Amino acid sequence: MANSRGAPPLLRLRLRRLLRSPISRCACLLLAFAGILLIASLRQVARVDLPRPDPPRQARFVIPLLSTSVTAATVSSLKFARDVSSEKLWASNGYGYHACVKPTSRYKVPTESDRYMTVRIMEGSIKCALDLLAQICDMVAVARLVNVTLVIPQLDKRSFWQDTRDGTKHWKLKDINSTQQRSEGNCPLTPNEVGSFLHAMGYPESTWIYLAAGEIYGGDKYLSKLRLYFPNLVTKEVLATKDELEMFNNHASQVAALDYIISVESDVFVPSHSGNMAKAVEGHRRFLGHRRTITPDRRGLVKLFDLLEKGELIGGPKLSSLVTEMHKYRQGTPRERYSSLPGSKGRARLRTEESFYENPLPECICLIGKH
């Protein structure tokens, strides 16, 4: 674990201000309630800070990591270092797109009403927190359309955040071919693979990684492989004091809200898996100006890692060139949200359609002068 004294002072100061601010605490509660916090992704997020060469200031880099036992590929040589400009590593470009939330000429101010609408989310109807977020947003929209006050009753945290034995009896067991899943890009990147990937992209060894995660499968044994690439690996426990973190004890959702805020505010965000938290963070970052978000091509990377392991590919300039070209158009630039596949219906349609919360373009993002 990294030494707290070696962490960037600015990073520590920002985290302390965030922990102590009443507004931030309220934001944490609201985020927890809204469901932006992802149960499946609660355990793994990482962040990176790097002093920029010109002018010297600290940059931030976030990577969600998921606990996994998938065999890691052989890493490339750490002696190879790329000279990549700061702009290519950290800069964001919205290409003229911006958030457009100002009311149009068709907007009508709601009239006074003494009616109200109460909503209730039944136990077991929510599979993930992102679904809860979508449902609450739908409730707000419906209440506005019918011009009533929306009343949301207290949520049953136990039924939402915990699974009981009775609730899992209907689950069907099936054989899962882990090798096939990995080759198809369905498995998250391991800490070792994340290190190899970021190194090939050109991020230097001096990069600071903030690991916003719970307990990692395999513990420091797996994280040590990431630390080989980036020694400056820190956590909340390193940057904040015990007293500052005490308020979050036994409040996992608030801890996740803190991680979410840090992820959104980072200069670069790299999800190692396609969990719901990663999707929510990506959409939020798009809305805030298409902040750089690099989505790893896991299927393509696995092929390269396997070639490295077999000795058919040597780490260095060749690997870096392949990885960089592979992710040329996977860095969060503006694009319209993917629609569902033609002819798909029901659940198949929902599975193939990109979530609004992952990419709010075109509804909430538009070109300058087009709104």
C-alpha positions as CSV (number, residue, x, y, z in Angstrom):
1,M,0.0,0.0,0.0
2,A,1.3,3.4,-0.9
3,N,2.7,5.8,1.8
4,S,0.3,8.6,2.5
5,R,3.2,11.1,2.8
6,G,4.1,10.4,-0.8
7,A,0.6,11.2,-2.1
8,P,0.0,14.4,-4.0
9,P,-0.9,17.2,-1.4
10,L,-3.6,18.6,-3.7
11,L,-5.3,15.2,-4.0
12,R,-5.3,14.8,-0.2
13,L,-6.6,18.3,0.3
14,R,-9.4,17.8,-2.2
15,L,-10.5,14.6,-0.6
16,R,-10.5,16.1,2.9
17,R,-12.6,19.0,1.7
18,L,-15.0,16.6,0.0
19,L,-15.3,14.5,3.2
20,R,-15.9,17.5,5.4
21,S,-18.3,19.5,3.2
22,P,-22.0,19.3,4.3
23,I,-23.0,19.7,0.6
24,S,-20.9,16.7,-0.3
25,R,-22.6,14.7,2.4
26,C,-26.0,15.6,1.1
27,A,-24.8,14.8,-2.4
28,C,-23.6,11.4,-1.2
29,L,-27.1,10.7,0.3
30,L,-28.9,11.8,-2.8
31,L,-26.6,9.7,-5.0
32,A,-27.1,6.7,-2.8
33,F,-30.9,7.2,-2.9
34,A,-31.0,7.8,-6.6
35,G,-29.2,4.5,-7.2
36,I,-26.3,5.8,-9.2
37,L,-24.2,3.6,-6.9
38,L,-23.9,0.3,-8.5
39,I,-24.1,-2.8,-6.3
40,A,-22.2,-5.0,-8.8
41,S,-19.4,-2.4,-9.2
42,L,-19.3,-1.2,-5.6
43,R,-16.1,-3.0,-5.0
44,Q,-13.8,-1.8,-7.6
45,V,-12.8,1.6,-8.9
46,A,-9.4,3.1,-9.3
47,R,-8.0,6.5,-9.9
48,V,-4.8,7.9,-11.1
49,D,-3.0,11.3,-10.5
50,L,-0.1,12.5,-12.6
51,P,1.9,15.7,-12.5
52,R,1.6,17.2,-16.0
53,P,4.9,18.3,-17.5
54,D,3.8,21.7,-18.7
55,P,2.5,23.4,-16.8
56,P,3.2,21.3,-13.6
57,R,-0.1,20.4,-12.1
58,Q,-1.8,17.2,-10.9
59,A,-4.0,15.1,-13.2
60,R,-6.4,12.4,-12.1
61,F,-7.1,9.0,-13.6
62,V,-9.8,6.6,-12.6
63,I,-10.1,2.9,-13.3
64,P,-12.8,0.6,-12.0
65,L,-11.3,-2.8,-11.1
66,L,-13.4,-5.9,-10.5
67,S,-12.3,-8.8,-8.3
68,T,-11.4,-11.7,-10.6
69,S,-9.4,-14.9,-10.7
70,V,-8.9,-15.0,-14.4
71,T,-5.3,-15.8,-15.3
72,A,-3.4,-12.7,-16.2
73,A,-1.5,-12.4,-19.4
74,T,2.3,-12.0,-19.4
75,V,3.2,-8.4,-19.1
76,S,5.3,-6.5,-21.5
77,S,8.8,-5.1,-20.7
78,L,8.7,-2.3,-18.2
79,K,11.9,-0.8,-19.7
80,F,10.0,0.5,-22.7
81,A,8.7,4.0,-22.3
82,R,6.7,6.1,-24.8
83,D,7.0,9.8,-25.2
84,V,3.4,10.8,-25.5
85,S,2.2,14.4,-25.3
86,S,0.2,15.4,-22.3
87,E,-2.6,16.5,-24.5
88,K,-3.0,13.0,-26.0
89,L,-3.1,11.5,-22.6
90,W,-5.2,13.8,-20.6
91,A,-7.1,16.4,-22.8
92,S,-10.8,16.1,-23.5
93,N,-12.5,17.4,-26.7
94,G,-16.2,17.9,-27.0
95,Y,-16.0,18.9,-30.7
96,G,-18.5,21.7,-30.1
97,Y,-21.0,19.6,-28.2
98,H,-22.2,20.8,-24.8
99,A,-25.0,20.1,-22.3
100,C,-28.3,21.6,-23.4
101,V,-30.8,21.6,-20.6
102,K,-32.2,25.1,-20.9
103,P,-36.0,25.1,-21.6
104,T,-37.0,25.5,-25.2
105,S,-39.9,27.7,-26.5
106,R,-42.2,24.8,-26.0
107,Y,-41.6,24.6,-22.3
108,K,-44.5,25.6,-20.1
109,V,-44.2,26.5,-16.4
110,P,-46.3,24.1,-14.3
111,T,-49.4,25.6,-12.8
112,E,-50.3,25.4,-9.2
113,S,-51.7,22.1,-8.1
114,D,-52.9,20.5,-4.9
115,R,-52.7,16.9,-6.2
116,Y,-50.0,14.5,-5.4
117,M,-48.8,11.1,-6.6
118,T,-47.1,8.5,-4.4
119,V,-45.0,5.7,-5.8
120,R,-43.8,2.4,-4.4
121,I,-41.1,0.1,-5.7
122,M,-41.9,-3.4,-4.8
123,E,-39.3,-5.6,-3.1
124,G,-37.3,-7.7,-5.6
125,S,-38.3,-5.6,-8.6
126,I,-34.9,-3.9,-8.8
127,K,-32.0,-5.8,-10.2
128,C,-29.5,-3.0,-10.1
129,A,-29.2,0.5,-8.8
130,L,-29.1,2.0,-12.3
131,D,-32.6,0.6,-12.8
132,L,-33.7,2.4,-9.7
133,L,-32.2,5.6,-11.0
134,A,-34.1,5.2,-14.3
135,Q,-37.4,4.4,-12.4
136,I,-37.1,7.5,-10.2
137,C,-36.3,9.7,-13.2
138,D,-39.4,8.3,-14.9
139,M,-41.5,9.1,-11.9
140,V,-40.3,12.7,-11.9
141,A,-41.2,13.0,-15.6
142,V,-44.6,11.5,-15.2
143,A,-45.4,13.7,-12.2
144,R,-44.4,16.8,-14.2
145,L,-46.5,15.7,-17.2
146,V,-49.7,15.3,-15.1
147,N,-48.8,18.3,-12.9
148,V,-48.8,16.7,-9.5
149,T,-46.4,16.6,-6.5
150,L,-44.3,13.4,-6.4
151,V,-44.1,11.6,-3.0
152,I,-41.5,8.9,-2.7
153,P,-41.8,6.7,0.4
154,Q,-38.8,5.5,2.3
155,L,-37.0,2.7,0.5
156,D,-36.5,-0.7,2.1
157,K,-32.7,-0.8,2.3
158,R,-32.5,-4.3,3.5
159,S,-34.5,-5.7,0.6
160,F,-32.7,-3.5,-1.9
161,W,-29.1,-3.9,-0.8
162,Q,-29.2,-7.5,0.4
163,D,-30.2,-10.7,-1.2
164,T,-31.9,-13.3,1.0
165,R,-31.8,-17.1,0.6
166,D,-35.6,-17.1,-0.2
167,G,-35.1,-14.6,-2.9
168,T,-32.4,-16.7,-4.7
169,K,-34.2,-20.0,-4.8
170,H,-35.4,-19.3,-8.4
171,W,-31.9,-18.8,-9.7
172,K,-30.9,-21.4,-12.3
173,L,-27.5,-22.8,-12.3
174,K,-25.6,-23.3,-15.5
175,D,-22.1,-24.1,-16.6
176,I,-20.0,-21.1,-17.5
177,N,-17.0,-21.6,-19.8
178,S,-14.6,-19.0,-18.3
179,T,-12.1,-19.3,-21.2
180,Q,-14.8,-18.6,-23.7
181,Q,-16.2,-15.7,-21.7
182,R,-12.7,-14.2,-21.5
183,S,-12.0,-14.6,-25.2
184,E,-15.3,-12.9,-26.0
185,G,-14.4,-9.9,-23.8
186,N,-17.0,-10.6,-21.1
187,C,-14.5,-10.7,-18.3
188,P,-13.1,-7.6,-16.5
189,L,-9.5,-6.8,-16.9
190,T,-7.2,-8.0,-14.1
191,P,-5.0,-5.4,-12.3
192,N,-2.1,-6.9,-14.2
193,E,-3.8,-6.4,-17.5
194,V,-4.9,-2.9,-16.6
195,G,-1.2,-2.1,-15.9
196,S,-0.1,-3.5,-19.2
197,F,-2.9,-1.7,-21.1
198,L,-2.2,1.7,-19.5
199,H,1.5,1.3,-20.0
200,A,1.0,0.5,-23.7
201,M,-1.3,3.6,-24.0
202,G,1.7,5.7,-22.9
203,Y,0.9,6.6,-19.3
204,P,4.2,6.9,-17.4
205,E,5.3,5.1,-14.3
206,S,4.9,8.3,-12.2
207,T,1.1,8.2,-12.7
208,W,-0.8,8.2,-9.4
209,I,-3.5,5.6,-9.1
210,Y,-6.3,6.1,-6.6
211,L,-8.0,2.7,-6.0
212,A,-11.5,3.4,-4.9
213,A,-12.6,-0.1,-4.1
214,G,-13.5,-2.6,-1.5
215,E,-11.5,-5.8,-0.8
216,I,-9.9,-7.1,-3.9
217,Y,-9.9,-10.8,-4.6
218,G,-6.4,-12.1,-4.0
219,G,-5.5,-8.9,-2.0
220,D,-2.1,-7.3,-2.5
221,K,-1.0,-10.4,-4.5
222,Y,-3.0,-9.2,-7.5
223,L,-2.5,-5.4,-6.8
224,S,1.2,-5.9,-6.7
225,K,1.2,-6.6,-10.4
226,L,-0.5,-3.3,-11.1
227,R,2.0,-1.6,-8.7
228,L,4.9,-2.9,-10.8
229,Y,3.7,-0.5,-13.5
230,F,2.5,2.3,-11.3
231,P,4.1,2.3,-7.8
232,N,2.0,5.3,-6.7
233,L,-1.0,3.3,-5.7
234,V,-3.2,4.8,-3.0
235,T,-6.6,4.4,-1.4
236,K,-9.1,6.4,0.7
237,E,-7.5,4.9,3.8
238,V,-4.2,6.3,2.7
239,L,-5.3,9.8,1.8
240,A,-7.9,10.4,4.5
241,T,-7.6,10.1,8.3
242,K,-9.4,7.5,10.3
243,D,-11.6,10.3,11.8
244,E,-12.6,11.6,8.4
245,L,-13.7,8.1,7.2
246,E,-15.5,7.3,10.4
247,M,-18.7,9.0,9.3
248,F,-18.9,6.4,6.4
249,N,-18.6,3.3,8.6
250,N,-21.5,0.9,8.0
251,H,-22.7,3.1,5.1
252,A,-21.5,1.3,2.0
253,S,-23.8,3.3,-0.3
254,Q,-22.3,6.6,0.9
255,V,-18.8,5.2,0.3
256,A,-19.8,4.2,-3.2
257,A,-21.2,7.8,-3.7
258,L,-17.8,9.2,-2.7
259,D,-16.1,6.9,-5.3
260,Y,-18.7,7.9,-7.9
261,I,-18.0,11.6,-7.3
262,I,-14.2,11.1,-7.5
263,S,-14.7,9.1,-10.7
264,V,-16.8,11.8,-12.4
265,E,-14.3,14.5,-11.5
266,S,-11.2,12.7,-12.8
267,D,-9.4,13.8,-15.9
268,V,-9.4,10.3,-17.4
269,F,-11.7,7.4,-16.6
270,V,-11.0,3.8,-17.8
271,P,-13.6,1.1,-16.9
272,S,-12.0,-2.3,-16.7
273,H,-15.4,-3.9,-17.0
274,S,-18.9,-2.8,-18.3
275,G,-20.6,-2.6,-15.0
276,N,-23.5,-0.2,-14.2
277,M,-21.4,2.2,-12.2
278,A,-19.0,2.5,-15.1
279,K,-21.9,3.2,-17.5
280,A,-23.4,5.9,-15.1
281,V,-20.0,7.5,-14.7
282,E,-19.4,7.6,-18.5
283,G,-22.8,9.2,-19.2
284,H,-22.2,11.8,-16.5
285,R,-18.8,12.6,-17.9
286,R,-20.2,13.0,-21.4
287,F,-22.8,15.4,-20.1
288,L,-20.1,17.5,-18.3
289,G,-18.1,18.0,-21.6
290,H,-17.1,14.6,-22.8
291,R,-14.3,14.2,-20.3
292,R,-11.8,11.6,-21.5
293,T,-13.2,8.2,-20.9
294,I,-11.2,5.3,-22.4
295,T,-13.3,2.1,-22.9
296,P,-11.0,-0.9,-23.2
297,D,-11.6,-3.3,-26.1
298,R,-11.4,-6.3,-23.8
299,R,-11.9,-8.8,-26.7
300,G,-9.1,-7.3,-28.7
301,L,-6.8,-6.9,-25.6
302,V,-7.3,-10.5,-24.6
303,K,-6.0,-11.6,-28.0
304,L,-2.9,-9.4,-27.6
305,F,-2.3,-10.6,-24.0
306,D,-2.5,-14.2,-25.2
307,L,0.0,-13.5,-27.9
308,L,2.3,-12.1,-25.3
309,E,1.9,-15.1,-23.1
310,K,2.7,-17.4,-26.1
311,G,5.8,-15.4,-27.0
312,E,4.3,-14.6,-30.4
313,L,4.3,-10.8,-29.6
314,I,7.0,-8.8,-27.9
315,G,6.0,-6.0,-25.6
316,G,7.3,-2.6,-26.5
317,P,6.6,-0.2,-29.5
318,K,4.8,-2.9,-31.5
319,L,2.3,-3.6,-28.6
320,S,1.9,0.1,-27.9
321,S,1.1,0.8,-31.5
322,L,-1.5,-2.0,-31.7
323,V,-3.2,-1.0,-28.4
324,T,-3.2,2.7,-29.3
325,E,-4.7,2.1,-32.7
326,M,-7.3,-0.3,-31.2
327,H,-8.5,2.5,-28.9
328,K,-8.3,5.4,-31.3
329,Y,-12.1,5.8,-31.3
330,R,-12.9,4.6,-27.8
331,Q,-12.0,7.7,-25.8
332,G,-15.3,9.3,-25.1
333,T,-15.7,11.5,-28.1
334,P,-19.3,12.7,-28.9
335,R,-21.6,10.3,-30.7
336,E,-25.3,9.5,-30.7
337,R,-26.6,6.8,-28.4
338,Y,-26.7,3.3,-30.0
339,S,-30.3,2.2,-30.7
340,S,-31.5,-1.4,-30.5
341,L,-30.9,-3.9,-33.2
342,P,-33.4,-3.8,-36.1
343,G,-36.3,-6.3,-35.5
344,S,-35.4,-6.9,-31.8
345,K,-38.3,-6.8,-29.3
346,G,-38.9,-7.1,-25.6
347,R,-35.9,-8.0,-23.5
348,A,-33.7,-8.5,-26.6
349,R,-34.4,-4.8,-27.5
350,L,-33.5,-3.6,-24.1
351,R,-30.3,-5.6,-24.1
352,T,-29.1,-4.2,-27.4
353,E,-30.1,-0.6,-26.8
354,E,-27.6,1.7,-25.1
355,S,-28.8,3.2,-21.9
356,F,-29.7,6.9,-21.8
357,Y,-27.7,7.2,-18.6
358,E,-24.6,5.9,-20.4
359,N,-24.9,8.4,-23.3
360,P,-27.5,11.2,-23.0
361,L,-26.9,12.4,-26.6
362,P,-28.9,13.7,-28.4
363,E,-31.6,14.5,-25.8
364,C,-29.4,16.4,-23.3
365,I,-26.3,17.1,-25.4
366,C,-26.2,19.2,-28.6
367,L,-23.9,21.2,-30.9
368,I,-23.2,24.8,-30.1
369,G,-25.8,27.0,-31.9
370,K,-28.1,24.0,-32.6
371,H,-30.2,24.5,-29.5
